[in-house]
């Protein structure tokens, strides 16, 4: 079982930035070949994909975050990141990191991001 631990959430004003991190307890090789992603779930809504990145570096983003959020990874540190800029009230949610490798799907426990003035 892969353990994913997120950090970096918190309270930020509209227009501000946050960077989320997620460390995976997995071999470096497995992390390198994995697909990583970030999802979020706002109160009363379903969990949705925010951003994903393949082992080859290809990325895809939800339309609502394109140009504001950026997913990247440090394979040497088994860590994935989500850089969030120009945050809006509607970005408030619990953010979960996700890792897919060798037929397994793993989730972090989530970190709360609150955008409020």
Rosetta blueprint (number, residue, H / E / L):
1 X L
2 X L
3 X E
4 X E
5 X E
6 X E
7 X E
8 X L
9 X L
10 X E
11 X E
12 X E
13 X L
14 X L
15 X L
16 X L
17 X L
18 X E
19 X E
20 X E
21 X E
22 X E
23 X E
24 X E
25 X E
26 X L
27 X L
28 X H
29 X H
30 X H
31 X H
32 X H
33 X L
34 X L
35 X E
36 X E
37 X E
38 X E
39 X E
40 X E
41 X E
42 X L
43 X L
44 X L
45 X L
46 X L
47 X L
48 X E
49 X E
50 X E
51 X E
52 X E
53 X E
54 X L
55 X L
56 X L
57 X L
58 X L
59 X E
60 X E
61 X E
62 X L
63 X H
64 X H
65 X H
66 X L
67 X L
68 X L
69 X E
70 X E
71 X E
72 X E
73 X E
74 X E
75 X H
76 X H
77 X H
78 X L
79 X E
80 X E
81 X E
82 X E
83 X E
84 X E
85 X L
86 X L
87 X L
88 X L
89 X H
90 X H
91 X H
92 X L
93 X E
94 X E
95 X E
96 X E
97 X E
98 X E
99 X E
100 X E
101 X E
102 X L
103 X L
104 X E
105 X E
106 X E
107 X E
108 X L
109 X L
110 X L
111 X E
112 X E
113 X E
114 X E
115 X E
116 X L
117 X L
